Amino acid sequence: MSIFTTKKLPKITDQAVPESESTSHESWHAFEIMAEFVDATERLKQITPAVSIFGSARTKPDSPYYQLTEEIARQLSDAGFSVISGGGPGIMEAANKGAFAGKSPSIGLNIELPFEQKGNAFQDIGINFQHFFMRKVMFVKYASAYVVMPGGFGTLDELMEAMTLVQTGKTRKIPIILVCEPFWRGLVDWFKNTLVAEGVVSAGDIDLVQMIDDPKDIVEAIFKHYEARGFELSAAEKQVQLYL
């Protein structure tokens, strides 16, 4: 005798779905998401090649991390890369400030938060997002490389998102550069000594990231990655990017 019972579940068509203010709001919310995506896509599609820079919103202007970020962004901008940041204070401001002083566009993808986030004044293009997930798509969609400065949970979230998308083939392989080696060393060692040892990631997955501290070397590493293939997406890569 089976220990499982067979339940007769009602069909969706058998259930009355009352139209309410709540369901109507959800439907319109979907259109708001679409509008946010279309607006951002239209405004960003001409900025490539671009580099996304991440780091803590709490970093002060007198911090060595802030000053290093500003120099990295300026060199990237002068080398022909648009620079994308989260548009707020701290490392985001440093990235926009450095790019703003350079030759290429400074892009700020601002998020509306009840606290902490306030747009900085160094943006050639500033876009406001209500949804974190949509903003994250734009960071990846237009980035030829990720430069990750010291930061907290938000920075780690962006780092893991990029590594996962590259690892799973949901986006093309791009340079993911961790800056300030002493800050990141413990995390990278944990990747190797715990994640690889436990078999939950492959040893080759650790090669998705590299640690570089010198601004000039960061620029050179990005160019080296693309020297054989160029920055233009292939037809297959464009198709993959549609399903981020």
Buried (B, 14 or more C-beta within 10 A) or exposed (E): EEEEEEEEEEEEEEEEEEEEEEEEEEEEEEEEBEEBBEEBEEBBEEBBBBBBBBBBBEBEEEBEBBBBBBBBBBBBBBBEBBBBBBBBBBBBBBBBBBBBBBEBBBBBBBBEEEEEBEBBEBBBBBBBBEBEEBBBBBBBBBBBBBBBBBBEEBBEBBBEBBBEBBBEEEBBEBBBBBBBEEBBEEEBEEBEEEBBEEEEBEEEBBEBBBBBBBBEEBBEBBBEBBEEEEBEBEEEEEEBBEEE
